[in-house]
Amino acid sequence: MSATRYPLAATLFISVLLSACTPRNETKQEAVSDTDAPVDTHVFKEEVKTRQALTQVALGRETAELVIQNVTLLNVFTQEWLPAQDIVIAHNRIAWVGDTGSWPGETQSSYDANGLWAVPGFGESHKHIESSYLTPEYEAALVIPHGNTWTVEGSHEISNVVGNRNAEFWLEAERKGSTLKIFPAIGSATPPTVYESGGGYYGYNEMRDFLTYDPRVVALGEVMDWSAVINADNGGHQRIWEMIEATYDYRGVVEGHGMNLTSQTDISAFAAAGLASDHEVRLADEGIEKLRRGVFLEIKQAGMDSLFPKLLEIGLKDWSNVSVTTDDRDVFATLQLGSMDYNIRSAIELGVPLEIAYQLGSYNTARHFNIDHLVGALAPGRYADVVLLSDPQTVTIERVYANGQLAADNGEYLLPIPEIEYPQWATDTMNVGRELIAADFVITAPEGRETVKAAVLEPFWFEPEFITKELPVAEDGTVKADPEAGLIKVAVVDRYHGTAAVSKMIWQNVGPKTPGSALASSQSHDLHNIWTMGNDDYAMALAANTVANMGGGWALVNDGKVVATVRLDVGGLMTARPVNEVAAEMEKLHHQADKMAWINANGLPERMRFAFLTAAPWKWQLVAPYEGNPGGLVDVTTGNTHEIIW
């Protein structure tokens, strides 16, 4: 029998009536003294304890640690600059904001910021820290001087390596004292498709466990396998919808990846599936149509030039569903260009109003991920992430406070970098199985043939069918690279299963022309097997073995010798080493590549690390060999396979 619910007034009436009907001779219970009352055993968590302390500081009852005085402050809630403001800081947070001299309490120290402008610490709405090549504690030293104090990490790179340790990995640096706050968005592309397998598999249970592991975990990272989302007969359909369901069940945000979804029908389907954001907008009309359907835009540099002038042209009044972000930018490029400061500056230069431009890099993203009580604004209760500018128009940064600590001054990072000894599960991730040899990269023609037909790809080939070429067979019965004709050999080496499995084929319009040369890397979005390209089988084996033996990274071979390496020994994606040291290795890699001749390009084809994506709009793609497809060539939208040569 279900309980009956009564309105409050009715409940009180019944209570009084029952009391009046109690027999007068019934023994009354003795009053319970305060000392006999049940003891409340509830223990508050750190977040509530911090807010209790902040309340007392705001009231002036407890001492603050720092007051930043006399600053012109950007209020992102009202989009106005407020002159002569004080920011009171305690317990890593902001306790009080208001007119200079009005706070009633005392402080341990103060900083007079007269003549400076204060904006909230910048936050990435979609970034792969792995692409910087740095572990989180060194990423902090790289980006905090550029104002970037927090990041929503799209973690499907390391997720394919460390599996269920994903969130643990991202939160370790902050637990050890790093001031860069990371909010993991769990990688939906784990694995990217059913035609690939690596170090992780996520379904409903795994996503649930991540979301309940720590409140810092905020989202399901970019749902990329569009074919699996919309086709019930796709082998990945069940898994991807399990992750979406778990995210809804535990109140996370479902992030999207809408590359080439530009029609109103596709965009409506994208939004209807619950994919709340897109960071792949390139065209102005595409961005507007997605915005009109409630999709949160995470705009990279490549999309700003077309979209922002169009949004200004149509007179967009509410920019709260738009952000700017980096996605992928390595350490060398960040040192040259900047981080989120570069993105915000680009928006300003395109005409976005000043107040809105800073909101694109802070508050909008915080609201989207439901973390605006922690970051994104200079307001009480938020982390004391304060960027002090000498010129807001040019985003000229003087000082950066992160968690209330002076973290950077005139571009110099000031805080100690915590020493983290990453465990074996994060560093011992190369399981090729054996040393590779030149024969592993040979493409053998059917016996007796003088020519063969070959399936050919090139970087970022989105067409529904691969290219077919007729190629000559060498005297030794093999099909070779022909750099002078623009043809190179490309291979993918399985680094997870210890089988030394290699898929290889011919690509065009990319690769080294210099004899005896090859390039290899374990940065191979999104599964991160080792890829190598070259014009010599020995050189390809040498480059791939060098990457594997380093624990991951890049290797460049010229004339049969390794001439440059970048060691990425954490997950084969990152390294726990100083910014300048890693940047110097990247610079040497580019410098050595500049000495070589390349097909259709001058210098290192670094974009090749993205050329093995299996997300929409890719169709035919080369993946590591798997059961039923020893050649590795597969249409990732249908599962159809094809021989490399025939």
Buried (B, 14 or more C-beta within 10 A) or exposed (E): EEEEEEEEEEEEEEEEEEEEEEEEEEEEEEEEEEEEEEEEEEEEEEEEEBBEBBBBBBEBEBEBBBBBBBBBBBBBEEBEBBEBBBBBBBBBBBBBBBEBEEBEBEBEEBBEBEEBBBBBBBBBBBBBBBBBBBBBBBBBBBBBBBBBBBBBBBBBBBBBBBBBBBBBBBBBBBEBBBBBBBBBBBBBBBBBBBBBBBBBBBBBEBBBBBBEBBEBBBBBBBBBBBBBBBBEEBBBBEBBBBBBBBBEEBEBBBBBBBBBBBEEEBBEBBBEBBBBBBBBBBBBEBBBBBBEEEBBBBBBBEBBEBBBEBBEEEEBEEBBBBBBBBBBBBBBBBBEBBBBBBBBBBBBBBEBEBBBBBBBBBBBBBBBBBBBEBBBBBBBBBBBBBBBBEEBEEBEBBBBBBBBBBBBBEEEBBBEBBEBEBEEBBBEBBBBBEEBBEEBBBBEBEEEBEEBEBBBBBBEBEEEEBBEBEBEBEEEEEBBBBBEEBBBBBBBBBBBBEBBBBBBBBBBBBBBBBBBBBBBBBBBBBBBBBBBBBBBBBBBBBBBBBBBBBBBBBBBBBEEEBBBBBBBBBBBBBBBBBBEEBBBBBBBBBEBBEEBEBBEBEEBBBEBBBBBBBBBBBBBBBBBBBEEBEBBBBBBBBBEBBBBBE
